Amino acid sequence: MLVIAWITTSALSGLLFPACAALGSTVEQHQSLIPEALINLSADYAILVDKKAQRLYAFQRNHTGLEKVFEAPCSTGKNSGPKMISGDGKTPEGILFATRIYSVKELSSTYGSMAFHLNYPNLMDRKEGRNGNNIWIHGTNKKLRAFQSNGCVTLTNKDILDLSSFIKLDETPIIIKHHIKWVPEDTLTALKSEVESVLHAWWDAFKKDELQEMKRLYDSEESMDHNNIKALAEKLTSWKTSGIEVTCNPANISILNHDRYTVVTFDQLIRYRNQSWQCGHRKLFLKKHDDRWNIAGDKLHSADVDETFTARLEAIDTAIVTWETIEEFIKQWINSWQSGDMQSYRSYYAPDFKGYGMNLTQWIQYKTGLIGVNKDLCITMENLNVIPRSTTVTATFTQRYESTGYSDIGVKKLRLKMINNNWKIDRESWKAF
């Protein structure tokens, strides 16, 4: 009887997830192999769904290479093959991204404890005439059975909650394939180089403001994100014309491959001094025709879902211009103190100034008294950092103070606010190294 019971349980497990045992042995035999879909993965995560094996994985790149950080059984569409039309009971195949998360309070019992809405049909699906809607990765309150969904990817409630820690909306790729092919990582080197050359050509044309040259990389002008590319190029030109040294480069680059197309994702990173801002997360959809790679689609997401790309650019511009203005303000403030012009020095402070336990009048009296003691005053500013806030700006820097009677070095902190369209210091502190 014990033997019969054991056979019955094994048979039932095979009916629920028929491919799991075979998959486990395959992965164990090829632990040095990686999914061929992950040509290059940045420091973030990627989710892969193997429809044939009814298995879902999460991968992350660490200092040693790709690491599988999550694995769970899943259930996909009750009908086989890639989704083509609404209501066909098939799970789509391709490179998708989650666009919204639903909590248990927002869901019917059908979707379990959590759900992620996927962007199917994506840009490439629409080009190829595929349609459908409401494709999710979600939990279930029922027993998980293989090939039982209407097109979604279903996990147990526990697994969908665990998976949620690996998904960042609009940025974490979710790659759904009929079957994942596991390959040695070095076999992807040639393909990686080819795709990287397209990105380099795209970025070189962008940096040189050669948009006509960039257009040649696309399969059509309709595939190009004209407005956002033009807006960023114009802003960079404006900064350069003003003598402001700003760089813009791709960061956190991932290259993801599917049978039908390849996607390059990256952050557009703007750097100024020791500050950096993510200025949109871009996806380039590539297809190869007659040994030539063409960009078939171009999608940009703002760094903040509640902020347009134009608003993001203007916010960065305001931060950079404010930095330049505050730096010049501090240089003039230092010069007024070094020169001993106390009337000019006072003009840099707000009437309600507080610092070192003194009000403005007491502070100016104190500083005036120092002029007769400390001769040949020299003050230098290093490592300036400017942090704009809602109504004030905080500036911190290393201050070197040298004179005939006294010298020191420490961190100066100034808080400034706008009064009658002029910056004024309303708080000041200093801490010795």
C-alpha positions, 0 to 999 in steps of 0.5 A: 500500500505504501508503494501504491500511495507513493506512485499515486502522489508522483503521478499527480505531481506530474499532472500538475507540473509535468515539466518540473522534474525534467527542468530541475535536472537540466538546470543542475547539469548546466549550472554554468549556463545562462538564459540566452535572452540575457545578453547583458543585464545591469545591476537590476533584475530580470524576470523570465517565464518558461511556458513549456516548463511552467517555470518563472525565474528572477536573475540579477547580475552581481560581481561574479556574473548572473545569479538566479535569485528566485524560482517558482512554478507558474501557470500560463495560457490553457492554449499553446503558442504565442498570443495573437488576438484577444480571447485566444487563451494564450500567453504572449511571448516577448519582452514586456514590462510591468506598468502597474501593481495591484494590491489585494484590496484592489483585486477580485478573488480571481487574482489572489493577493497581488497582480502586476499589469503587463504592457502587452501589446507592446510597441513591437506587438502592435507593429506585428498586428497582435492584440489583446488586453489585461495580461497580468502576472498575478496570484491565485486563491486556488491550487496552482495547476499548469496551463490553466490561465486565460493568458496571464502568468499565475503564481501562488500567493506566496510566490507573487508576494516574493516576486514583487521585491524584484520588479520595478515598474517600467524598468524590470524586463519580463521575458516570456518565451515558449522555452528558455534556452540555456547557453554558455555566457561567452557564446553571447559575446558576438551578439552583444558586440553587434548590439552595443555598436548600434547603441554607440552609433545612436549615442554618438549621433545624439551627442554630436546633435546629428539627428539626421545621422541618427534617423538612418539607424531607424527602420522609419521616421515613425519609429523615432522618439523625435520630441524627447530626443530633440528636447534633450539635445537642445537643453544640452546645447543650451548648457554648453552655449552658457559655458556650463559643463554638463555630460549625458551618457547611458547608464545601467545598460541591459541587452535582452534578446527574444526570438522576434527582436532585441531590446536595449534599455538604459538610463539617460544620466546627466552629470554636473559637478558631483551631482547626477540625475536620471533623465528618463529610462529609454528602450530601443527595440532592434530587429535585424534585416539582411545583416543590418540592425535597425531600430524598430521602436523607441520608448522613453519613460520619465524618471518619475511617473508623475513628472513629464520628461519636459518637466524633468529637464526643466527641474534639472536645468533649475538645479544646475542654474541654481548651483551656478548662481549660488557658487557665484554668490558665495565667491562674492560673499567671500570677497566682501569679507576678505576685503573688509567691506562690512556694508557689502558683507552685510548685504548678503544676509537676510534681516532675520539671520541666525547663526552661532547664537547671534542675530544679524546685528550681533554677527556683523559687530562680531565680524567687524571686531575680527578685522583689526585682529586678523590681517591678510585674510585668505578664504578658499572654497572647495568641494561645494555641494548645493542642495535645492529645497522647496523654499531654500537652498543649502550650500556646504563646502570645505572652507580654508581660513588663513590670516596672520593671527588665525587659521583653520579648516572645516565644513561651512554650511549656509542656508539661503532663501530668496528675498526680493529676487535675491539670495540671502543667507539666513542660517550659517554654521561651521564645523572643524575637521 
